[in-house]
Amino acid sequence: MNKPQLFRKVEERTFFAHHMLLHAAELEIEEAEATERGRFNKCLAAMVMTALAVEGLVNAVGFRVATDYPAFERLRPHEKIAFLAEKLQITRDEAKEPWMTLQFLGGFRNDVAHPKPEPLVRERVLPEVGLTKTAFDIPLSALEREITVGNAKRVYTAVRKLKDLLTDAMTEDARFGIHADMWHGSTSPHEI
């Protein structure tokens, strides 16, 4: 009886979470731009996913370039960015992009992760015709006012720029799978 030949297939990939987080953020931004329905929640999701992607990205780069990864892993996200910028000889100017937006995003991440009550009072004097236009306006907290399509796009762009800066400064083999989600594999005949 003729048996089918067997093959050994090996596939390898290092999972780096920043890829899925940035992709999820990108899709949320696209949907937020396409329709007003659920826009606030889509922007919130995009901004949170982008903030989480920063940690995933710097951990991925640190995994490849930090000589003491356990010590690197204990650093806060902004400390990891500073470490990597120094290690990879990237000039950081906190008054320029993407560094300004990354600072904003770090603060946003902390505000979302550690929310605090904010008593709100808004008083306005409106003409009678203005009353109906504002009947369902609610006062927004400082955190809620940051959640916009513009800010979602801004933080997403800044993190993509950070990814480019970090991976451009890495050797080609070190950035494999970090700049783009990649895998490799092989197939060979399997001997019984």
N, CA, C and O of each residue as an XYZ file, in Angstrom:
768
protein
N       0.847     -1.182      0.000
C       0.000      0.000      0.000
C       0.887      1.238      0.000
O       1.891      1.283      0.710
N       0.526      2.228     -0.781
C       1.317      3.439     -0.958
C       0.924      4.470      0.099
O      -0.183      5.005      0.063
N       1.836      4.751      1.049
C       1.551      5.738      2.102
C       1.923      7.132      1.614
O       2.904      7.300      0.890
N       1.147      8.123      2.006
C       1.527      9.489      1.626
C       2.804      9.891      2.370
O       3.022      9.507      3.519
N       3.623     10.661      1.694
C       4.857     11.118      2.335
C       4.510     12.131      3.416
O       3.623     12.964      3.232
N       5.206     12.060      4.537
C       5.011     12.997      5.639
C       6.080     14.091      5.582
O       7.214     13.860      5.162
N       5.689     15.258      6.009
C       6.610     16.390      6.032
C       6.633     16.997      7.423
O       5.623     17.017      8.127
N       7.787     17.486      7.803
C       7.931     18.210      9.070
C       7.878     19.691      8.724
O       8.665     20.184      7.916
N       6.951     20.382      9.342
C       6.804     21.823      9.097
C       7.066     22.536     10.418
O       6.421     22.250     11.427
N       8.008     23.457     10.404
C       8.362     24.228     11.593
C       8.104     25.697     11.282
O       8.567     26.224     10.271
N       7.360     26.345     12.169
C       7.085     27.783     12.025
C       7.521     28.475     13.305
O       7.277     27.972     14.402
N       8.160     29.617     13.168
C       8.657     30.339     14.329
C       8.256     31.804     14.253
O       8.258     32.424     13.190
N       7.916     32.326     15.403
C       7.546     33.740     15.500
C       7.681     34.152     16.951
O       7.251     33.424     17.846
N       8.269     35.299     17.194
C       8.238     35.877     18.532
C       7.035     36.809     18.579
O       6.923     37.728     17.768
N       6.142     36.572     19.524
C       4.950     37.404     19.658
C       5.333     38.709     20.336
O       5.921     38.716     21.418
N       4.991     39.811     19.685
C       5.173     41.142     20.248
C       3.803     41.815     20.250
O       3.247     42.098     19.189
N       3.263     42.069     21.432
C       1.883     42.538     21.602
C       1.610     43.897     20.973
O       0.459     44.193     20.653
N       2.624     44.733     20.784
C       2.354     46.069     20.251
C       1.716     46.008     18.866
O       0.982     46.921     18.489
N       1.981     44.953     18.107
C       1.367     44.839     16.777
C      -0.153     44.735     16.879
O      -0.867     45.463     16.190
N      -0.655     43.842     17.726
C      -2.109     43.673     17.821
C      -2.754     44.900     18.452
O      -3.861     45.280     18.070
N      -2.079     45.524     19.412
C      -2.640     46.708     20.069
C      -2.735     47.884     19.096
O      -3.749     48.581     19.060
N      -1.690     48.103     18.315
C      -1.727     49.196     17.337
C      -2.736     48.917     16.227
O      -3.389     49.837     15.735
N      -2.864     47.657     15.835
C      -3.851     47.329     14.808
C      -5.270     47.566     15.333
O      -6.115     48.104     14.618
N      -5.527     47.167     16.570
C      -6.842     47.405     17.169
C      -7.123     48.905     17.251
O      -8.237     49.344     16.962
N      -6.123     49.692     17.643
C      -6.286     51.143     17.724
C      -6.577     51.730     16.351
O      -7.442     52.596     16.214
N      -5.866     51.267     15.343
C      -6.064     51.757     13.978
C      -7.503     51.510     13.503
O      -8.126     52.388     12.905
N      -8.013     50.329     13.773
C      -9.390     50.008     13.373
C     -10.408     50.865     14.120
O     -11.394     51.307     13.530
N     -10.180     51.104     15.405
C     -11.085     51.945     16.196
C     -11.084     53.382     15.675
O     -12.134     54.021     15.613
N      -9.913     53.889     15.302
C      -9.826     55.247     14.757
C     -10.587     55.330     13.440
O     -11.331     56.284     13.212
N     -10.405     54.338     12.576
C     -11.120     54.325     11.296
C     -12.634     54.342     11.520
O     -13.354     55.070     10.836
N     -13.109     53.556     12.460
C     -14.545     53.527     12.744
C     -15.020     54.834     13.370
O     -16.115     55.306     13.063
N     -14.209     55.419     14.242
C     -14.576     56.693     14.874
C     -14.686     57.804     13.840
O     -15.540     58.682     13.956
N     -13.824     57.766     12.831
C     -13.877     58.774     11.766
C     -15.072     58.547     10.845
O     -15.595     59.495     10.260
N     -15.501     57.304     10.715
C     -16.561     56.966      9.767
C     -17.956     57.304     10.272
O     -18.847     57.588      9.471
N     -18.162     57.280     11.583
C     -19.503     57.513     12.117
C     -19.447     58.138     13.503
O     -18.510     57.913     14.268
N     -20.472     58.930     13.808
C     -20.545     59.526     15.144
C     -21.009     58.520     16.180
O     -20.713     58.663     17.367
N     -21.735     57.504     15.737
C     -22.265     56.503     16.674
C     -21.103     55.786     17.372
O     -20.277     55.149     16.719
N     -21.049     55.895     18.671
C     -20.007     55.252     19.457
C     -18.636     55.891     19.338
O     -17.640     55.308     19.766
N     -18.573     57.086     18.760
C     -17.278     57.736     18.509
C     -16.440     57.890     19.774
O     -15.246     57.590     19.769
N     -17.050     58.351     20.841
C     -16.305     58.556     22.088
C     -15.666     57.244     22.552
O     -14.483     57.211     22.890
N     -16.448     56.173     22.567
C     -15.933     54.883     23.036
C     -14.863     54.320     22.104
O     -13.913     53.683     22.561
N     -15.011     54.550     20.821
C     -13.993     54.098     19.873
C     -12.690     54.876     20.074
O     -11.605     54.300     20.001
N     -12.797     56.169     20.324
C     -11.601     56.976     20.598
C     -10.953     56.545     21.914
O      -9.729     56.449     22.006
N     -11.769     56.290     22.917
C     -11.247     55.809     24.196
C     -10.494     54.496     23.985
O      -9.365     54.342     24.451
N     -11.123     53.552     23.282
C     -10.472     52.259     23.029
C      -9.173     52.445     22.261
O      -8.166     51.817     22.589
N      -9.183     53.298     21.245
C      -7.979     53.526     20.446
C      -6.861     54.121     21.296
O      -5.706     53.712     21.181
N      -7.197     55.074     22.137
C      -6.177     55.718     22.953
C      -5.621     54.770     24.015
O      -4.421     54.780     24.287
N      -6.475     53.963     24.608
C      -6.013     52.993     25.606
C      -5.137     51.931     24.938
O      -4.074     51.590     25.457
N      -5.572     51.413     23.804
C      -4.771     50.407     23.094
C      -3.417     50.985     22.678
O      -2.399     50.297     22.752
N      -3.405     52.225     22.248
C      -2.154     52.870     21.848
C      -1.237     53.047     23.057
O      -0.031     52.816     22.965
N      -1.808     53.454     24.185
C      -1.010     53.620     25.409
C      -0.401     52.285     25.836
O       0.759     52.227     26.245
N      -1.184     51.223     25.740
C      -0.668     49.900     26.095
C       0.391     49.440     25.093
O       1.329     48.732     25.460
N       0.244     49.836     23.846
C       1.210     49.455     22.813
C       2.592     50.030     23.104
O       3.599     49.425     22.736
N       2.656     51.184     23.757
C       3.956     51.774     24.102
C       4.739     50.794     24.968
O       5.909     50.516     24.703
N       4.094     50.281     25.992
C       4.763     49.324     26.885
C       5.185     48.076     26.123
O       6.293     47.574     26.310
N       4.301     47.573     25.264
C       4.647     46.401     24.470
C       5.819     46.663     23.537
O       6.705     45.821     23.389
N       5.820     47.827     22.913
C       6.893     48.188     21.989
C       8.233     48.311     22.704
O       9.225     47.727     22.268
N       8.267     49.061     23.790
C       9.555     49.251     24.476
C      10.030     47.944     25.105
O      11.236     47.714     25.200
N       9.109     47.087     25.534
C       9.521     45.779     26.042
C      10.108     44.926     24.918
O      11.089     44.213     25.127
N       9.514     44.998     23.732
C      10.033     44.236     22.593
C      11.444     44.684     22.243
O      12.335     43.859     22.042
N      11.642     45.997     22.173
C      12.970     46.520     21.838
C      13.947     46.201     22.968
O      15.074     45.772     22.718
N      13.520     46.410     24.195
C      14.374     46.105     25.347
C      14.764     44.641     25.405
O      15.880     44.308     25.805
N      13.855     43.768     25.010
C      14.108     42.330     24.973
C      15.296     42.018     24.071
O      16.062     41.089     24.325
N      15.430     42.809     23.023
C      16.513     42.581     22.060
C      17.786     43.376     22.370
O      18.873     42.935     22.000
N      17.689     44.520     23.029
C      18.892     45.359     23.177
C      19.372     45.545     24.613
O      20.530     45.910     24.814
N      18.541     45.313     25.607
C      18.972     45.495     26.999
C      19.784     44.281     27.440
O      19.335     43.145     27.285
N      20.950     44.510     27.975
C      21.779     43.387     28.424
C      21.231     42.764     29.703
O      21.453     41.579     29.952
N      20.521     43.538     30.513
C      19.888     43.012     31.737
C      18.378     43.236     31.611
O      17.832     44.172     32.195
N      17.714     42.375     30.852
C      16.286     42.553     30.583
C      15.436     42.541     31.853
O      14.522     43.359     31.949
N      15.680     41.657     32.844
C      14.852     41.715     34.065
C      14.908     43.085     34.752
O      13.893     43.563     35.259
N      16.080     43.715     34.773
C      16.184     45.056     35.368
C      15.454     46.075     34.494
O      14.770     46.961     35.006
N      15.601     45.948     33.184
C      14.914     46.837     32.247
C      13.394     46.723     32.420
O      12.683     47.727     32.418
N      12.920     45.511     32.566
C      11.476     45.263     32.652
C      10.839     45.936     33.867
O       9.653     46.262     33.837
N      11.604     46.145     34.924
C      11.067     46.780     36.138
C      10.924     48.298     36.018
O      10.289     48.930     36.863
N      11.512     48.884     34.972
C      11.433     50.333     34.787
C      10.016     50.754     34.393
O       9.246     49.947     33.871
N       9.681     52.010     34.644
C       8.406     52.576     34.182
C       8.530     52.859     32.682
O       9.637     53.003     32.163
N       7.384     52.940     31.984
C       7.446     53.145     30.530
C       8.318     54.329     30.103
O       9.117     54.196     29.176
N       8.178     55.487     30.762
C       8.991     56.633     30.350
C      10.477     56.406     30.638
O      11.330     56.928     29.920
N      10.794     55.634     31.678
C      12.191     55.302     31.958
C      12.742     54.333     30.907
O      13.908     54.418     30.523
N      11.891     53.417     30.448
C      12.301     52.485     29.396
C      12.590     53.238     28.102
O      13.567     52.948     27.411
N      11.740     54.199     27.781
C      11.958     55.000     26.572
C      13.278     55.760     26.678
O      14.057     55.792     25.725
N      13.531     56.373     27.840
C      14.775     57.120     28.048
C      15.985     56.192     27.928
O      16.982     56.541     27.295
N      15.890     55.022     28.531
C      16.983     54.049     28.457
C      17.265     53.656     27.011
O      18.415     53.654     26.572
N      16.199     53.322     26.273
C      16.366     52.876     24.889
C      16.897     53.993     23.996
O      17.731     53.750     23.123
N      16.417     55.214     24.212
C      16.911     56.342     23.411
C      18.410     56.522     23.629
O      19.155     56.759     22.678
N      18.847     56.410     24.872
C      20.274     56.546     25.162
C      21.060     55.373     24.579
O      22.094     55.567     23.941
N      20.570     54.172     24.798
C      21.263     52.965     24.324
C      21.387     52.950     22.797
O      22.415     52.550     22.251
N      20.317     53.395     22.114
C      20.300     53.375     20.654
C      20.754     54.706     20.039
O      20.718     54.885     18.822
N      21.178     55.625     20.897
C      21.692     56.932     20.471
C      20.666     57.710     19.644
O      20.964     58.221     18.564
N      19.454     57.780     20.187
C      18.375     58.543     19.562
C      18.250     59.861     20.311
O      18.145     59.873     21.537
N      18.262     60.960     19.586
C      18.118     62.276     20.209
C      16.675     62.484     20.614
O      15.756     62.321     19.812
N      16.488     62.852     21.888
C      15.146     63.137     22.411
C      15.061     64.605     22.780
O      15.892     65.119     23.528
N      14.059     65.266     22.255
C      13.778     66.646     22.634
C      12.327     66.670     23.079
O      11.420     66.594     22.250
N      12.105     66.775     24.372
C      10.754     66.701     24.950
C       9.828     67.802     24.438
O       8.613     67.717     24.615
N      10.385     68.825     23.811
C       9.573     69.921     23.273
C       9.181     69.672     21.814
O       8.524     70.510     21.195
N       9.580     68.530     21.269
C       9.273     68.211     19.875
C       8.536     66.880     19.789
O       8.484     66.113     20.750
N       7.970     66.629     18.614
C       7.280     65.362     18.369
C       8.289     64.285     18.015
O       9.322     64.598     17.424
N       8.038     63.057     18.345
C       6.842     62.506     18.978
C       6.885     62.569     20.498
O       5.958     62.114     21.169
N       7.969     63.135     21.047
C       8.199     63.091     22.491
C       7.130     63.835     23.283
O       6.727     63.379     24.353
N       6.660     64.986     22.769
C       5.597     65.732     23.472
C       4.334     64.894     23.577
O       3.726     64.804     24.643
N       3.948     64.289     22.479
C       2.726     63.493     22.474
C       2.891     62.236     23.323
O       1.935     61.792     23.957
N       4.075     61.667     23.342
C       4.303     60.493     24.186
C       4.176     60.852     25.664
O       3.701     60.039     26.457
N       4.594     62.058     26.043
C       4.395     62.515     27.426
C       2.903     62.646     27.727
O       2.437     62.204     28.778
N       2.157     63.251     26.807
C       0.707     63.367     26.951
C       0.082     61.981     27.103
O      -0.761     61.765     27.974
N       0.499     61.049     26.255
C      -0.066     59.703     26.278
C       0.244     58.992     27.591
O      -0.600     58.271     28.124
N       1.452     59.193     28.113
C       1.798     58.605     29.414
C       0.904     59.132     30.522
O       0.465     58.371     31.384
N       0.634     60.426     30.505
C      -0.279     61.011     31.494
C      -1.698     60.495     31.322
O      -2.381     60.199     32.302
N      -2.137     60.387     30.082
C      -3.471     59.840     29.793
C      -3.585     58.413     30.311
O      -4.570     58.053     30.956
N      -2.574     57.607     30.024
C      -2.568     56.211     30.488
C      -2.692     56.141     32.007
O      -3.454     55.334     32.539
N      -1.932     57.000     32.705
C      -2.001     57.012     34.162
C      -3.375     57.459     34.655
O      -3.898     56.912     35.626
N      -3.959     58.454     33.985
C      -5.285     58.930     34.385
C      -6.350     57.860     34.189
O      -7.271     57.746     34.998
N      -6.231     57.077     33.122
C      -7.197     55.998     32.875
C      -6.963     54.843     33.842
O      -7.918     54.248     34.341
N      -5.693     54.522     34.109
C      -5.364     53.396     34.987
C      -5.653     53.704     36.454
O      -5.929     52.795     37.237
N      -5.592     54.973     36.827
C      -5.792     55.377     38.225
C      -6.807     56.516     38.291
O      -6.475     57.609     38.748
N      -8.050     56.272     37.837
C      -9.029     57.369     37.767
C      -9.430     57.878     39.151
O      -9.512     57.128     40.125
N      -9.672     59.174     39.189
C     -10.093     59.822     40.431
C     -11.389     60.584     40.181
O     -11.616     61.084     39.079
N     -12.237     60.672     41.200
C     -13.476     61.450     41.033
C     -13.147     62.913     40.746
O     -12.151     63.448     41.234
N     -13.993     63.541     39.956
C     -13.820     64.953     39.642
C     -15.193     65.624     39.701
O     -15.972     65.509     38.755
N     -15.503     66.324     40.802
C     -16.780     67.032     40.868
C     -16.843     68.105     39.771
O     -15.893     68.866     39.586
N     -17.956     68.158     39.054
C     -18.099     69.081     37.931
C     -19.316     69.969     38.133
O     -20.402     69.499     38.475
N     -19.113     71.248     37.916
C     -20.210     72.212     37.926
C     -19.994     73.112     36.717
O     -18.904     73.641     36.502
N     -21.050     73.273     35.939
C     -20.960     74.163     34.779
C     -22.182     75.069     34.834
O     -23.321     74.607     34.916
N     -21.923     76.329     34.788
C     -23.021     77.299     34.819
C     -22.892     78.183     33.590
O     -21.816     78.696     33.283
N     -24.023     78.353     32.884
C     -24.016     79.176     31.681
C     -25.292     80.012     31.647
O     -26.328     79.617     32.181
N     -25.195     81.146     31.024
C     -26.364     81.978     30.771
C     -26.627     81.879     29.273
O     -25.777     82.244     28.460
N     -27.811     81.382     28.912
C     -28.138     81.131     27.515
C     -29.442     81.804     27.131
O     -30.347     81.939     27.955
N     -29.536     82.223     25.882
C     -30.839     82.722     25.417
C     -31.800     81.531     25.313
O     -31.381     80.374     25.280
N     -33.079     81.845     25.262
C     -34.098     80.790     25.237
C     -33.858     79.781     24.116
O     -34.044     78.582     24.323
N     -33.447     80.242     22.933
C     -33.210     79.321     21.819
C     -32.027     78.401     22.103
O     -31.963     77.304     21.548
N     -31.101     78.813     22.940
C     -29.947     77.988     23.280
C     -30.275     76.869     24.241
O     -29.523     75.901     24.354
N     -31.397     76.994     24.936
C     -31.756     75.967     25.916
C     -32.009     74.615     25.263
O     -31.557     73.589     25.772
N     -32.715     74.602     24.159
C     -33.025     73.315     23.521
C     -31.775     72.681     22.908
O     -31.653     71.456     22.868
N     -30.856     73.508     22.434
C     -29.636     72.971     21.836
C     -28.710     72.337     22.873
O     -27.890     71.484     22.535
N     -28.838     72.745     24.115
C     -27.938     72.247     25.157
C     -28.656     71.367     26.175
O     -28.094     71.065     27.228
N     -29.867     70.957     25.886
C     -30.666     70.199     26.848
C     -29.994     68.912     27.310
O     -30.160     68.505     28.460
N     -29.241     68.274     26.429
C     -28.646     66.992     26.794
C     -27.127     67.045     26.910
O     -26.474     66.003     26.973
N     -26.562     68.249     26.939
C     -25.117     68.387     27.156
C     -24.811     68.069     28.614
O     -25.471     68.565     29.526
N     -23.820     67.253     28.809
C     -23.394     66.986     30.188
C     -22.010     67.586     30.370
O     -21.227     67.634     29.421
N     -21.701     68.041     31.570
C     -20.354     68.564     31.796
C     -19.350     67.413     31.717
O     -19.581     66.336     32.266
N     -18.246     67.653     31.032
C     -17.231     66.620     30.856
C     -16.050     66.851     31.784
O     -15.668     67.988     32.064
N     -15.486     65.758     32.251
C     -14.288     65.832     33.079
C     -13.093     66.175     32.188
O     -13.178     66.132     30.961
N     -11.989     66.511     32.833
C     -10.763     66.808     32.080
C     -10.343     65.578     31.264
O      -9.902     65.710     30.122
N     -10.480     64.396     31.847
C     -10.114     63.167     31.139
C     -11.010     62.961     29.916
O     -10.514     62.646     28.834
N     -12.299     63.132     30.077
C     -13.227     62.941     28.956
C     -12.966     63.926     27.822
O     -13.135     63.584     26.652
N     -12.556     65.144     28.162
C     -12.286     66.142     27.131
C     -11.057     65.787     26.288
O     -10.906     66.284     25.172
N     -10.181     64.929     26.818
C      -8.993     64.496     26.065
C      -9.317     63.418     25.037
O      -8.520     63.169     24.133
N     -10.468     62.783     25.163
C     -10.814     61.638     24.318
C     -11.525     62.139     23.070
O     -12.744     62.306     23.046
N     -10.721     62.374     22.031
C     -11.228     62.903     20.765
C     -10.595     62.136     19.605
O      -9.588     61.448     19.777
N     -11.193     62.262     18.434
C     -10.607     61.649     17.244
C      -9.223     62.244     16.990
O      -8.284     61.520     16.661
N      -9.100     63.547     17.142
C      -7.814     64.204     16.916
C      -6.728     63.664     17.836
O      -5.616     63.382     17.388
N      -7.044     63.518     19.117
C      -6.049     62.989     20.053
C      -5.761     61.513     19.791
O      -4.619     61.074     19.925
N      -6.783     60.746     19.421
C      -6.563     59.331     19.102
C      -5.599     59.206     17.933
O      -4.679     58.389     17.970
N      -5.804     60.013     16.896
C      -4.915     59.983     15.730
C      -3.513     60.472     16.102
O      -2.513     59.928     15.633
N      -3.452     61.490     16.939
C      -2.170     62.078     17.337
C      -1.321     61.081     18.122
O      -0.129     60.938     17.852
N      -1.931     60.382     19.100
C      -1.137     59.441     19.896
C      -0.748     58.219     19.071
O       0.352     57.688     19.223
N      -1.643     57.778     18.205
C      -1.336     56.644     17.331
C      -0.146     56.979     16.424
O       0.767     56.168     16.268
N      -0.159     58.155     15.839
C       0.930     58.596     14.972
C       2.243     58.687     15.747
O       3.293     58.298     15.235
N       2.190     59.193     16.968
C       3.406     59.332     17.783
C       4.014     57.972     18.114
O       5.235     57.813     18.092
N       3.174     57.004     18.415
C       3.701     55.680     18.757
C       4.262     54.991     17.513
O       5.273     54.294     17.598
N       3.622     55.176     16.367
C       4.180     54.641     15.118
C       5.548     55.285     14.833
O       6.473     54.611     14.378
N       5.663     56.576     15.100
C       6.936     57.275     14.907
C       7.988     56.742     15.884
O       9.145     56.551     15.508
N       7.589     56.503     17.130
C       8.512     55.929     18.117
C       8.998     54.564     17.632
O      10.185     54.256     17.735
N       8.097     53.758     17.112
C       8.473     52.441     16.590
C       9.506     52.585     15.475
O      10.493     51.850     15.435
N       9.275     53.531     14.576
C      10.226     53.768     13.489
C      11.595     54.207     14.019
O      12.629     53.706     13.577
N      11.591     55.142     14.964
C      12.852     55.642     15.519
C      13.644     54.518     16.187
O      14.847     54.375     15.969
N      12.954     53.726     17.000
C      13.630     52.649     17.719
C      14.158     51.580     16.768
O      15.314     51.166     16.864
N      13.308     51.140     15.857
C      13.741     50.041     14.980
C      14.765     50.509     13.945
O      15.634     49.730     13.553
N      14.682     51.749     13.499
C      15.698     52.262     12.570
C      17.078     52.293     13.223
O      18.096     52.174     12.540
N      17.109     52.454     14.551
C      18.379     52.520     15.267
C      18.922     51.128     15.622
O      20.060     51.002     16.072
N      18.117     50.097     15.420
C      18.530     48.724     15.745
C      19.198     48.072     14.537
O      19.028     48.511     13.400
N      19.950     47.030     14.806
C      20.499     46.256     13.692
C      19.340     45.542     12.998
O      18.282     45.329     13.591
N      19.553     45.182     11.748
C      18.489     44.555     10.959
C      17.994     43.262     11.596
O      16.788     43.020     11.638
N      18.891     42.440     12.084
C      18.468     41.177     12.686
C      17.750     41.404     14.019
O      16.853     40.636     14.365
N      18.123     42.435     14.768
C      17.480     42.705     16.054
C      16.053     43.223     15.887
O      15.199     42.982     16.740
N      15.798     43.927     14.799
C      14.451     44.494     14.624
C      13.463     43.527     13.976
O      12.284     43.848     13.831
N      13.946     42.329     13.581
C      13.074     41.341     12.950
C      11.882     41.038     13.860
O      12.052     40.613     15.003
N      10.705     41.258     13.351
C       9.487     40.994     14.103
C       9.016     42.157     14.964
O       7.888     42.139     15.457
N       9.859     43.166     15.153
C       9.466     44.314     15.975
C       8.876     45.411     15.101
O       7.829     45.969     15.428
N       9.536     45.722     13.998
C       8.977     46.757     13.128
C       7.728     46.250     12.431
O       6.745     46.982     12.314
N       7.750     45.030     11.975
C       6.579     44.406     11.352
C       6.427     43.015     11.959
O       7.418     42.362     12.285
N       5.192     42.569     12.108
C       4.921     41.248     12.665
C       5.354     40.209     11.630
O       4.756     40.109     10.559
N       6.388     39.441     11.949
C       6.955     38.524     10.975
C       7.140     37.141     11.582
O       7.224     36.977     12.799
N       7.198     36.180     10.721
C       7.488     34.805     11.121
C       8.277     34.154     10.011
O       8.362     34.675      8.899
N       8.846     33.026     10.320
C       9.549     32.253      9.298
C       9.335     30.775      9.588
O       8.957     30.387     10.693
N       9.578     29.981      8.592
C       9.375     28.550      8.770
C      10.123     27.752      7.730
O      10.758     28.292      6.824
N      10.026     26.446      7.893
C      10.673     25.546      6.935
C       9.854     24.276      6.837
O       9.117     23.910      7.753
N      10.001     23.617      5.707
C       9.332     22.342      5.484
C      10.369     21.378      4.941
O      11.139     21.717      4.043
N      10.382     20.173      5.495
C      11.324     19.161      5.020
C      10.640     17.796      5.088
O       9.712     17.602      5.873
N      11.092     16.870      4.279
C      10.514     15.526      4.356
C      10.730     14.935      5.742
O      11.776     15.149      6.356
N       9.775     14.215      6.222
C       9.842     13.593      7.549
C      10.167     12.117      7.376
O       9.437     11.372      6.723
N      11.276     11.719      7.974
C      11.676     10.313      7.894
C      11.086      9.573      9.077
O      11.135     10.053     10.210
N      10.533      8.409      8.812
C       9.941      7.582      9.885
C      11.004      6.749     10.529
O      10.716      5.985     11.451
